[in-house]
Amino acid sequence: MKGGSPLEEMNDVELEQSIEMLCRSKAEELRLVGYEYVTSKDVWNCVSHKYEKQGIPPLHQLVNDILSLKATSFMNFMTVSAYRGSSF
């Protein structure tokens, strides 16, 4: 790295791949604790939902939000989405 922020050093494809990898990892973790049908897209929809108004946060916050996502928070989001009829 040449002194710029990680977002400046990564192109869009690399950033997208990194986020996908993190979401896939979190989905695997949730499957290990009994949530069989969780996908990386479900994880991303849950995490990114709170960014709708403020926009995408800095990379360190995004990584933290994905990796610290709790199963209960995820299930609350999915339940509310189901009641609203959202199809992510």
Distance bins in CASP14 RR format, pairs under 12 A and 6 or more apart:
PFRMAT RR
TARGET T0000
AUTHOR 0000-0000-0000
RMODE 2
METHOD distances of the structure
MODEL  1
1 7 0 0 0 0 0 1 0 0 0 0 0
1 8 0 0 0 0 1 0 0 0 0 0 0
1 9 1 0 1 0 0 0 0 0 0 0 0
1 10 0 0 0 0 0 1 0 0 0 0 0
2 8 0 0 0 0 1 0 0 0 0 0 0
2 9 1 0 0 1 0 0 0 0 0 0 0
3 9 0 0 0 0 1 0 0 0 0 0 0
4 10 0 0 0 0 0 1 0 0 0 0 0
4 59 0 0 0 0 0 1 0 0 0 0 0
5 15 0 0 0 0 0 1 0 0 0 0 0
5 58 1 0 0 1 0 0 0 0 0 0 0
5 59 1 0 0 1 0 0 0 0 0 0 0
5 60 0 0 0 0 1 0 0 0 0 0 0
6 14 0 0 0 0 1 0 0 0 0 0 0
6 15 0 0 0 0 1 0 0 0 0 0 0
6 18 0 0 0 0 1 0 0 0 0 0 0
6 58 0 0 0 0 1 0 0 0 0 0 0
6 59 1 0 1 0 0 0 0 0 0 0 0
6 60 0 0 0 0 1 0 0 0 0 0 0
6 62 0 0 0 0 0 1 0 0 0 0 0
6 63 0 0 0 0 1 0 0 0 0 0 0
7 14 0 0 0 0 0 1 0 0 0 0 0
7 15 1 0 0 1 0 0 0 0 0 0 0
7 18 0 0 0 0 0 1 0 0 0 0 0
7 19 0 0 0 0 0 1 0 0 0 0 0
7 56 0 0 0 0 1 0 0 0 0 0 0
7 57 0 0 0 0 0 1 0 0 0 0 0
7 58 1 0 0 1 0 0 0 0 0 0 0
7 59 1 0 1 0 0 0 0 0 0 0 0
7 60 0 0 0 0 1 0 0 0 0 0 0
7 61 0 0 0 0 0 1 0 0 0 0 0
7 62 0 0 0 0 1 0 0 0 0 0 0
7 63 0 0 0 0 0 1 0 0 0 0 0
8 14 0 0 0 0 0 1 0 0 0 0 0
8 15 0 0 0 0 0 1 0 0 0 0 0
8 58 0 0 0 0 0 1 0 0 0 0 0
8 59 0 0 0 0 1 0 0 0 0 0 0
9 15 0 0 0 0 1 0 0 0 0 0 0
9 18 0 0 0 0 0 1 0 0 0 0 0
9 59 0 0 0 0 0 1 0 0 0 0 0
10 16 0 0 0 0 1 0 0 0 0 0 0
10 17 0 0 0 0 1 0 0 0 0 0 0
10 18 1 0 0 1 0 0 0 0 0 0 0
10 19 0 0 0 0 0 1 0 0 0 0 0
10 59 0 0 0 0 1 0 0 0 0 0 0
10 62 0 0 0 0 0 1 0 0 0 0 0
11 17 0 0 0 0 1 0 0 0 0 0 0
11 18 0 0 0 0 0 1 0 0 0 0 0
12 18 0 0 0 0 0 1 0 0 0 0 0
12 19 0 0 0 0 0 1 0 0 0 0 0
12 56 0 0 0 0 0 1 0 0 0 0 0
13 19 0 0 0 0 0 1 0 0 0 0 0
13 20 0 0 0 0 0 1 0 0 0 0 0
14 20 0 0 0 0 0 1 0 0 0 0 0
14 21 0 0 0 0 0 1 0 0 0 0 0
14 59 0 0 0 0 0 1 0 0 0 0 0
15 21 0 0 0 0 0 1 0 0 0 0 0
15 22 0 0 0 0 0 1 0 0 0 0 0
15 56 0 0 0 0 1 0 0 0 0 0 0
15 59 1 0 0 1 0 0 0 0 0 0 0
15 62 0 0 0 0 1 0 0 0 0 0 0
15 63 0 0 0 0 0 1 0 0 0 0 0
16 22 0 0 0 0 0 1 0 0 0 0 0
16 23 0 0 0 0 0 1 0 0 0 0 0
16 40 0 0 0 0 0 1 0 0 0 0 0
16 44 0 0 0 0 0 1 0 0 0 0 0
16 56 0 0 0 0 0 1 0 0 0 0 0
16 62 0 0 0 0 0 1 0 0 0 0 0
17 23 0 0 0 0 0 1 0 0 0 0 0
17 24 0 0 0 0 0 1 0 0 0 0 0
17 40 0 0 0 0 0 1 0 0 0 0 0
18 24 0 0 0 0 0 1 0 0 0 0 0
18 25 0 0 0 0 0 1 0 0 0 0 0
18 59 0 0 0 0 1 0 0 0 0 0 0
18 62 0 0 0 0 1 0 0 0 0 0 0
18 63 0 0 0 0 1 0 0 0 0 0 0
18 66 0 0 0 0 0 1 0 0 0 0 0
19 25 0 0 0 0 0 1 0 0 0 0 0
19 26 0 0 0 0 0 1 0 0 0 0 0
19 40 0 0 0 0 1 0 0 0 0 0 0
19 41 0 0 0 0 0 1 0 0 0 0 0
19 43 0 0 0 0 1 0 0 0 0 0 0
19 44 1 0 0 1 0 0 0 0 0 0 0
19 47 0 0 0 0 1 0 0 0 0 0 0
19 48 0 0 0 0 1 0 0 0 0 0 0
19 51 0 0 0 0 0 1 0 0 0 0 0
19 56 0 0 0 0 1 0 0 0 0 0 0
19 59 0 0 0 0 1 0 0 0 0 0 0
19 62 1 0 0 1 0 0 0 0 0 0 0
19 63 0 0 0 0 1 0 0 0 0 0 0
19 65 0 0 0 0 0 1 0 0 0 0 0
19 66 1 0 0 1 0 0 0 0 0 0 0
19 67 0 0 0 0 0 1 0 0 0 0 0
20 26 0 0 0 0 0 1 0 0 0 0 0
20 27 0 0 0 0 0 1 0 0 0 0 0
20 39 0 0 0 0 0 1 0 0 0 0 0
20 40 1 0 1 0 0 0 0 0 0 0 0
20 41 0 0 0 0 1 0 0 0 0 0 0
20 43 0 0 0 0 1 0 0 0 0 0 0
20 44 1 0 0 1 0 0 0 0 0 0 0
20 66 0 0 0 0 0 1 0 0 0 0 0
21 27 0 0 0 0 0 1 0 0 0 0 0
21 28 0 0 0 0 0 1 0 0 0 0 0
21 40 0 0 0 0 1 0 0 0 0 0 0
21 43 0 0 0 0 0 1 0 0 0 0 0
21 44 0 0 0 0 0 1 0 0 0 0 0
21 63 0 0 0 0 0 1 0 0 0 0 0
21 66 0 0 0 0 1 0 0 0 0 0 0
21 67 0 0 0 0 0 1 0 0 0 0 0
22 28 0 0 0 0 0 1 0 0 0 0 0
22 29 0 0 0 0 0 1 0 0 0 0 0
22 40 0 0 0 0 1 0 0 0 0 0 0
22 43 0 0 0 0 1 0 0 0 0 0 0
22 44 0 0 0 0 1 0 0 0 0 0 0
22 47 0 0 0 0 1 0 0 0 0 0 0
22 59 0 0 0 0 0 1 0 0 0 0 0
22 62 0 0 0 0 1 0 0 0 0 0 0
22 63 1 0 0 1 0 0 0 0 0 0 0
22 64 0 0 0 0 0 1 0 0 0 0 0
22 65 0 0 0 0 1 0 0 0 0 0 0
22 66 1 0 1 0 0 0 0 0 0 0 0
22 67 1 0 0 1 0 0 0 0 0 0 0
22 68 0 0 0 0 0 1 0 0 0 0 0
22 69 0 0 0 0 1 0 0 0 0 0 0
23 29 0 0 0 0 0 1 0 0 0 0 0
23 30 0 0 0 0 0 1 0 0 0 0 0
23 38 0 0 0 0 1 0 0 0 0 0 0
23 39 0 0 0 0 1 0 0 0 0 0 0
23 40 1 1 0 0 0 0 0 0 0 0 0
23 41 1 0 0 1 0 0 0 0 0 0 0
23 42 0 0 0 0 1 0 0 0 0 0 0
23 43 1 0 1 0 0 0 0 0 0 0 0
23 44 1 0 1 0 0 0 0 0 0 0 0
23 45 0 0 0 0 1 0 0 0 0 0 0
23 46 0 0 0 0 1 0 0 0 0 0 0
23 47 1 0 0 1 0 0 0 0 0 0 0
23 48 0 0 0 0 1 0 0 0 0 0 0
23 62 0 0 0 0 0 1 0 0 0 0 0
23 63 0 0 0 0 0 1 0 0 0 0 0
23 65 0 0 0 0 0 1 0 0 0 0 0
23 66 1 0 0 1 0 0 0 0 0 0 0
23 67 0 0 0 0 1 0 0 0 0 0 0
23 69 0 0 0 0 1 0 0 0 0 0 0
23 74 0 0 0 0 0 1 0 0 0 0 0
24 30 0 0 0 0 0 1 0 0 0 0 0
24 31 0 0 0 0 0 1 0 0 0 0 0
24 38 0 0 0 0 0 1 0 0 0 0 0
24 39 0 0 0 0 1 0 0 0 0 0 0
24 40 1 0 1 0 0 0 0 0 0 0 0
24 41 0 0 0 0 1 0 0 0 0 0 0
24 42 0 0 0 0 0 1 0 0 0 0 0
24 43 0 0 0 0 1 0 0 0 0 0 0
24 44 0 0 0 0 1 0 0 0 0 0 0
24 66 0 0 0 0 0 1 0 0 0 0 0
24 67 0 0 0 0 0 1 0 0 0 0 0
25 31 0 0 0 0 0 1 0 0 0 0 0
25 32 0 0 0 0 0 1 0 0 0 0 0
25 38 0 0 0 0 0 1 0 0 0 0 0
25 40 0 0 0 0 1 0 0 0 0 0 0
25 43 0 0 0 0 1 0 0 0 0 0 0
25 44 0 0 0 0 0 1 0 0 0 0 0
25 63 0 0 0 0 0 1 0 0 0 0 0
25 66 0 0 0 0 1 0 0 0 0 0 0
25 67 1 0 0 1 0 0 0 0 0 0 0
25 69 0 0 0 0 0 1 0 0 0 0 0
26 32 0 0 0 0 0 1 0 0 0 0 0
26 33 0 0 0 0 0 1 0 0 0 0 0
26 35 0 0 0 0 0 1 0 0 0 0 0
26 38 0 0 0 0 1 0 0 0 0 0 0
26 39 0 0 0 0 0 1 0 0 0 0 0
26 40 1 0 0 1 0 0 0 0 0 0 0
26 41 0 0 0 0 0 1 0 0 0 0 0
26 42 0 0 0 0 1 0 0 0 0 0 0
26 43 1 0 1 0 0 0 0 0 0 0 0
26 44 0 0 0 0 1 0 0 0 0 0 0
26 46 0 0 0 0 1 0 0 0 0 0 0
26 47 0 0 0 0 1 0 0 0 0 0 0
26 63 0 0 0 0 0 1 0 0 0 0 0
26 64 0 0 0 0 0 1 0 0 0 0 0
26 65 0 0 0 0 1 0 0 0 0 0 0
26 66 1 0 1 0 0 0 0 0 0 0 0
26 67 1 0 0 1 0 0 0 0 0 0 0
26 68 0 0 0 0 1 0 0 0 0 0 0
26 69 1 0 1 0 0 0 0 0 0 0 0
26 70 0 0 0 0 0 1 0 0 0 0 0
26 71 0 0 0 0 1 0 0 0 0 0 0
26 73 0 0 0 0 0 1 0 0 0 0 0
26 74 0 0 0 0 1 0 0 0 0 0 0
27 33 0 0 0 0 0 1 0 0 0 0 0
27 34 0 0 0 0 0 1 0 0 0 0 0
27 35 0 0 0 0 1 0 0 0 0 0 0
27 36 0 0 0 0 0 1 0 0 0 0 0
27 37 0 0 0 0 1 0 0 0 0 0 0
27 38 1 0 1 0 0 0 0 0 0 0 0
27 39 1 0 1 0 0 0 0 0 0 0 0
27 40 1 0 1 0 0 0 0 0 0 0 0
27 41 0 0 0 0 1 0 0 0 0 0 0
27 42 1 0 0 1 0 0 0 0 0 0 0
27 43 1 0 1 0 0 0 0 0 0 0 0
27 44 0 0 0 0 1 0 0 0 0 0 0
27 45 0 0 0 0 0 1 0 0 0 0 0
27 46 0 0 0 0 0 1 0 0 0 0 0
27 47 0 0 0 0 0 1 0 0 0 0 0
27 66 0 0 0 0 0 1 0 0 0 0 0
27 67 0 0 0 0 0 1 0 0 0 0 0
27 69 0 0 0 0 1 0 0 0 0 0 0
27 71 0 0 0 0 0 1 0 0 0 0 0
27 74 0 0 0 0 1 0 0 0 0 0 0
28 34 0 0 0 0 0 1 0 0 0 0 0
28 35 0 0 0 0 0 1 0 0 0 0 0
28 36 0 0 0 0 0 1 0 0 0 0 0
28 38 0 0 0 0 1 0 0 0 0 0 0
28 39 0 0 0 0 0 1 0 0 0 0 0
28 40 0 0 0 0 1 0 0 0 0 0 0
28 43 0 0 0 0 1 0 0 0 0 0 0
29 35 0 0 0 0 1 0 0 0 0 0 0
29 38 0 0 0 0 1 0 0 0 0 0 0
29 40 0 0 0 0 0 1 0 0 0 0 0
29 43 0 0 0 0 1 0 0 0 0 0 0
29 66 0 0 0 0 0 1 0 0 0 0 0
29 67 0 0 0 0 1 0 0 0 0 0 0
29 68 0 0 0 0 0 1 0 0 0 0 0
29 69 0 0 0 0 1 0 0 0 0 0 0
29 70 0 0 0 0 0 1 0 0 0 0 0
29 71 0 0 0 0 1 0 0 0 0 0 0
29 74 0 0 0 0 0 1 0 0 0 0 0
30 36 0 0 0 0 1 0 0 0 0 0 0
30 37 0 0 0 0 1 0 0 0 0 0 0
30 38 1 0 1 0 0 0 0 0 0 0 0
30 39 0 0 0 0 1 0 0 0 0 0 0
30 40 0 0 0 0 0 1 0 0 0 0 0
30 42 0 0 0 0 1 0 0 0 0 0 0
30 43 1 0 0 1 0 0 0 0 0 0 0
30 46 0 0 0 0 0 1 0 0 0 0 0
30 66 0 0 0 0 0 1 0 0 0 0 0
30 67 0 0 0 0 0 1 0 0 0 0 0
30 69 0 0 0 0 1 0 0 0 0 0 0
30 70 0 0 0 0 1 0 0 0 0 0 0
30 71 1 0 1 0 0 0 0 0 0 0 0
30 72 0 0 0 0 0 1 0 0 0 0 0
30 73 0 0 0 0 0 1 0 0 0 0 0
30 74 1 0 0 1 0 0 0 0 0 0 0
30 75 0 0 0 0 1 0 0 0 0 0 0
30 77 0 0 0 0 0 1 0 0 0 0 0
30 78 0 0 0 0 0 1 0 0 0 0 0
31 37 0 0 0 0 1 0 0 0 0 0 0
31 38 1 0 1 0 0 0 0 0 0 0 0
31 39 0 0 0 0 1 0 0 0 0 0 0
31 40 0 0 0 0 0 1 0 0 0 0 0
31 42 0 0 0 0 0 1 0 0 0 0 0
31 43 0 0 0 0 0 1 0 0 0 0 0
31 71 0 0 0 0 0 1 0 0 0 0 0
31 74 0 0 0 0 0 1 0 0 0 0 0
32 38 0 0 0 0 0 1 0 0 0 0 0
32 71 0 0 0 0 0 1 0 0 0 0 0
33 69 0 0 0 0 0 1 0 0 0 0 0
33 70 0 0 0 0 0 1 0 0 0 0 0
33 71 1 0 1 0 0 0 0 0 0 0 0
33 72 0 0 0 0 0 1 0 0 0 0 0
33 74 0 0 0 0 0 1 0 0 0 0 0
33 75 0 0 0 0 0 1 0 0 0 0 0
34 71 0 0 0 0 1 0 0 0 0 0 0
34 74 0 0 0 0 0 1 0 0 0 0 0
34 75 0 0 0 0 0 1 0 0 0 0 0
35 42 0 0 0 0 1 0 0 0 0 0 0
35 43 0 0 0 0 0 1 0 0 0 0 0
35 46 0 0 0 0 0 1 0 0 0 0 0
35 69 0 0 0 0 0 1 0 0 0 0 0
35 70 0 0 0 0 0 1 0 0 0 0 0
35 71 1 0 0 1 0 0 0 0 0 0 0
35 72 0 0 0 0 0 1 0 0 0 0 0
35 74 1 0 0 1 0 0 0 0 0 0 0
35 75 1 0 0 1 0 0 0 0 0 0 0
35 78 0 0 0 0 1 0 0 0 0 0 0
36 42 0 0 0 0 0 1 0 0 0 0 0
37 74 0 0 0 0 0 1 0 0 0 0 0
37 75 0 0 0 0 0 1 0 0 0 0 0
37 78 0 0 0 0 0 1 0 0 0 0 0
38 44 0 0 0 0 0 1 0 0 0 0 0
38 45 0 0 0 0 0 1 0 0 0 0 0
38 46 0 0 0 0 1 0 0 0 0 0 0
38 69 0 0 0 0 0 1 0 0 0 0 0
38 71 0 0 0 0 1 0 0 0 0 0 0
38 74 1 0 0 1 0 0 0 0 0 0 0
38 75 0 0 0 0 1 0 0 0 0 0 0
38 77 0 0 0 0 0 1 0 0 0 0 0
38 78 0 0 0 0 1 0 0 0 0 0 0
38 88 0 0 0 0 0 1 0 0 0 0 0
39 45 0 0 0 0 1 0 0 0 0 0 0
39 46 0 0 0 0 0 1 0 0 0 0 0
39 74 0 0 0 0 0 1 0 0 0 0 0
39 78 0 0 0 0 0 1 0 0 0 0 0
39 88 0 0 0 0 1 0 0 0 0 0 0
40 46 0 0 0 0 0 1 0 0 0 0 0
40 47 0 0 0 0 0 1 0 0 0 0 0
40 48 0 0 0 0 0 1 0 0 0 0 0
40 66 0 0 0 0 1 0 0 0 0 0 0
40 69 0 0 0 0 0 1 0 0 0 0 0
40 88 0 0 0 0 0 1 0 0 0 0 0
41 47 0 0 0 0 0 1 0 0 0 0 0
41 48 0 0 0 0 0 1 0 0 0 0 0
41 78 0 0 0 0 0 1 0 0 0 0 0
41 87 0 0 0 0 0 1 0 0 0 0 0
41 88 1 0 0 1 0 0 0 0 0 0 0
42 48 0 0 0 0 0 1 0 0 0 0 0
42 49 0 0 0 0 0 1 0 0 0 0 0
42 66 0 0 0 0 0 1 0 0 0 0 0
42 69 0 0 0 0 0 1 0 0 0 0 0
42 71 0 0 0 0 0 1 0 0 0 0 0
42 74 1 0 0 1 0 0 0 0 0 0 0
42 75 0 0 0 0 0 1 0 0 0 0 0
42 77 0 0 0 0 1 0 0 0 0 0 0
42 78 1 0 0 1 0 0 0 0 0 0 0
42 81 0 0 0 0 1 0 0 0 0 0 0
42 82 0 0 0 0 0 1 0 0 0 0 0
42 86 0 0 0 0 0 1 0 0 0 0 0
42 87 0 0 0 0 0 1 0 0 0 0 0
42 88 1 0 0 1 0 0 0 0 0 0 0
43 49 0 0 0 0 0 1 0 0 0 0 0
43 65 0 0 0 0 0 1 0 0 0 0 0
43 66 1 0 0 1 0 0 0 0 0 0 0
43 67 0 0 0 0 0 1 0 0 0 0 0
43 68 0 0 0 0 0 1 0 0 0 0 0
43 69 1 0 0 1 0 0 0 0 0 0 0
43 70 0 0 0 0 0 1 0 0 0 0 0
43 71 0 0 0 0 0 1 0 0 0 0 0
43 73 0 0 0 0 0 1 0 0 0 0 0
43 74 1 0 0 1 0 0 0 0 0 0 0
43 75 0 0 0 0 0 1 0 0 0 0 0
43 77 0 0 0 0 1 0 0 0 0 0 0
43 78 0 0 0 0 0 1 0 0 0 0 0
43 88 0 0 0 0 0 1 0 0 0 0 0
44 50 0 0 0 0 0 1 0 0 0 0 0
44 51 0 0 0 0 0 1 0 0 0 0 0
44 56 0 0 0 0 0 1 0 0 0 0 0
44 62 0 0 0 0 0 1 0 0 0 0 0
44 65 0 0 0 0 0 1 0 0 0 0 0
44 66 1 0 0 1 0 0 0 0 0 0 0
44 69 0 0 0 0 0 1 0 0 0 0 0
44 74 0 0 0 0 0 1 0 0 0 0 0
44 77 0 0 0 0 0 1 0 0 0 0 0
44 88 0 0 0 0 1 0 0 0 0 0 0
45 51 0 0 0 0 0 1 0 0 0 0 0
45 52 0 0 0 0 0 1 0 0 0 0 0
45 66 0 0 0 0 0 1 0 0 0 0 0
45 69 0 0 0 0 0 1 0 0 0 0 0
45 74 0 0 0 0 1 0 0 0 0 0 0
45 77 1 0 0 1 0 0 0 0 0 0 0
45 78 0 0 0 0 1 0 0 0 0 0 0
45 80 0 0 0 0 0 1 0 0 0 0 0
45 81 1 0 0 1 0 0 0 0 0 0 0
45 86 0 0 0 0 1 0 0 0 0 0 0
45 87 0 0 0 0 0 1 0 0 0 0 0
45 88 1 0 1 0 0 0 0 0 0 0 0
46 65 0 0 0 0 1 0 0 0 0 0 0
46 66 0 0 0 0 1 0 0 0 0 0 0
46 69 1 0 0 1 0 0 0 0 0 0 0
46 70 0 0 0 0 0 1 0 0 0 0 0
46 71 0 0 0 0 0 1 0 0 0 0 0
46 72 0 0 0 0 0 1 0 0 0 0 0
46 73 1 0 0 1 0 0 0 0 0 0 0
46 74 1 0 1 0 0 0 0 0 0 0 0
46 75 0 0 0 0 1 0 0 0 0 0 0
46 76 0 0 0 0 1 0 0 0 0 0 0
46 77 1 0 1 0 0 0 0 0 0 0 0
46 78 1 0 0 1 0 0 0 0 0 0 0
46 79 0 0 0 0 0 1 0 0 0 0 0
46 80 0 0 0 0 0 1 0 0 0 0 0
46 81 0 0 0 0 1 0 0 0 0 0 0
46 86 0 0 0 0 0 1 0 0 0 0 0
46 88 0 0 0 0 1 0 0 0 0 0 0
47 56 0 0 0 0 0 1 0 0 0 0 0
47 57 0 0 0 0 0 1 0 0 0 0 0
47 61 0 0 0 0 0 1 0 0 0 0 0
47 62 1 0 0 1 0 0 0 0 0 0 0
47 63 0 0 0 0 0 1 0 0 0 0 0
47 64 0 0 0 0 0 1 0 0 0 0 0
47 65 1 0 1 0 0 0 0 0 0 0 0
47 66 1 0 1 0 0 0 0 0 0 0 0
47 67 0 0 0 0 1 0 0 0 0 0 0
47 68 0 0 0 0 1 0 0 0 0 0 0
47 69 1 0 0 1 0 0 0 0 0 0 0
47 70 0 0 0 0 0 1 0 0 0 0 0
47 73 0 0 0 0 1 0 0 0 0 0 0
47 74 0 0 0 0 1 0 0 0 0 0 0
47 77 0 0 0 0 1 0 0 0 0 0 0
47 88 0 0 0 0 0 1 0 0 0 0 0
48 54 0 0 0 0 0 1 0 0 0 0 0
48 55 0 0 0 0 1 0 0 0 0 0 0
48 56 1 0 0 1 0 0 0 0 0 0 0
48 57 0 0 0 0 0 1 0 0 0 0 0
48 62 0 0 0 0 1 0 0 0 0 0 0
48 65 0 0 0 0 1 0 0 0 0 0 0
48 66 0 0 0 0 1 0 0 0 0 0 0
48 69 0 0 0 0 0 1 0 0 0 0 0
48 77 0 0 0 0 0 1 0 0 0 0 0
48 88 0 0 0 0 1 0 0 0 0 0 0
49 55 0 0 0 0 0 1 0 0 0 0 0
49 65 0 0 0 0 0 1 0 0 0 0 0
49 69 0 0 0 0 0 1 0 0 0 0 0
49 73 0 0 0 0 0 1 0 0 0 0 0
49 74 0 0 0 0 0 1 0 0 0 0 0
49 76 0 0 0 0 0 1 0 0 0 0 0
49 77 1 0 0 1 0 0 0 0 0 0 0
49 78 0 0 0 0 0 1 0 0 0 0 0
49 80 0 0 0 0 1 0 0 0 0 0 0
49 81 0 0 0 0 1 0 0 0 0 0 0
49 84 0 0 0 0 0 1 0 0 0 0 0
49 86 0 0 0 0 1 0 0 0 0 0 0
49 88 0 0 0 0 1 0 0 0 0 0 0
50 56 0 0 0 0 0 1 0 0 0 0 0
50 57 0 0 0 0 1 0 0 0 0 0 0
50 61 0 0 0 0 0 1 0 0 0 0 0
50 62 0 0 0 0 0 1 0 0 0 0 0
50 65 1 0 0 1 0 0 0 0 0 0 0
50 66 0 0 0 0 0 1 0 0 0 0 0
50 69 0 0 0 0 0 1 0 0 0 0 0
50 73 0 0 0 0 0 1 0 0 0 0 0
50 77 0 0 0 0 1 0 0 0 0 0 0
51 57 1 0 0 1 0 0 0 0 0 0 0
51 58 0 0 0 0 0 1 0 0 0 0 0
51 61 0 0 0 0 1 0 0 0 0 0 0
51 62 0 0 0 0 1 0 0 0 0 0 0
51 65 0 0 0 0 1 0 0 0 0 0 0
51 66 0 0 0 0 0 1 0 0 0 0 0
54 61 0 0 0 0 0 1 0 0 0 0 0
54 62 0 0 0 0 0 1 0 0 0 0 0
55 61 0 0 0 0 0 1 0 0 0 0 0
55 62 0 0 0 0 0 1 0 0 0 0 0
56 62 1 0 0 1 0 0 0 0 0 0 0
56 63 0 0 0 0 0 1 0 0 0 0 0
56 65 0 0 0 0 0 1 0 0 0 0 0
57 63 0 0 0 0 1 0 0 0 0 0 0
57 64 0 0 0 0 1 0 0 0 0 0 0
57 65 1 0 0 1 0 0 0 0 0 0 0
57 66 0 0 0 0 0 1 0 0 0 0 0
58 64 0 0 0 0 1 0 0 0 0 0 0
58 65 0 0 0 0 0 1 0 0 0 0 0
59 65 0 0 0 0 0 1 0 0 0 0 0
59 66 0 0 0 0 0 1 0 0 0 0 0
60 66 0 0 0 0 0 1 0 0 0 0 0
60 67 0 0 0 0 0 1 0 0 0 0 0
60 68 0 0 0 0 0 1 0 0 0 0 0
61 67 0 0 0 0 0 1 0 0 0 0 0
61 68 0 0 0 0 0 1 0 0 0 0 0
62 68 0 0 0 0 0 1 0 0 0 0 0
62 69 0 0 0 0 0 1 0 0 0 0 0
63 69 0 0 0 0 0 1 0 0 0 0 0
65 73 0 0 0 0 0 1 0 0 0 0 0
65 74 0 0 0 0 0 1 0 0 0 0 0
66 73 0 0 0 0 0 1 0 0 0 0 0
66 74 0 0 0 0 0 1 0 0 0 0 0
68 74 0 0 0 0 0 1 0 0 0 0 0
69 75 0 0 0 0 0 1 0 0 0 0 0
69 76 0 0 0 0 0 1 0 0 0 0 0
69 77 0 0 0 0 1 0 0 0 0 0 0
69 78 0 0 0 0 0 1 0 0 0 0 0
70 76 0 0 0 0 1 0 0 0 0 0 0
70 77 0 0 0 0 0 1 0 0 0 0 0
71 77 0 0 0 0 0 1 0 0 0 0 0
71 78 0 0 0 0 0 1 0 0 0 0 0
72 78 0 0 0 0 0 1 0 0 0 0 0
72 79 0 0 0 0 0 1 0 0 0 0 0
73 79 0 0 0 0 0 1 0 0 0 0 0
73 80 0 0 0 0 0 1 0 0 0 0 0
74 80 0 0 0 0 0 1 0 0 0 0 0
74 81 0 0 0 0 0 1 0 0 0 0 0
75 81 0 0 0 0 0 1 0 0 0 0 0
75 82 0 0 0 0 0 1 0 0 0 0 0
76 82 0 0 0 0 0 1 0 0 0 0 0
76 83 0 0 0 0 0 1 0 0 0 0 0
77 83 0 0 0 0 0 1 0 0 0 0 0
77 84 0 0 0 0 0 1 0 0 0 0 0
77 86 0 0 0 0 1 0 0 0 0 0 0
77 88 0 0 0 0 1 0 0 0 0 0 0
78 84 0 0 0 0 0 1 0 0 0 0 0
78 85 0 0 0 0 0 1 0 0 0 0 0
78 86 0 0 0 0 1 0 0 0 0 0 0
78 87 0 0 0 0 0 1 0 0 0 0 0
78 88 0 0 0 0 1 0 0 0 0 0 0
79 85 0 0 0 0 0 1 0 0 0 0 0
79 86 0 0 0 0 0 1 0 0 0 0 0
80 86 0 0 0 0 1 0 0 0 0 0 0
80 88 0 0 0 0 0 1 0 0 0 0 0
81 87 0 0 0 0 1 0 0 0 0 0 0
81 88 1 0 0 1 0 0 0 0 0 0 0
82 88 0 0 0 0 0 1 0 0 0 0 0
END
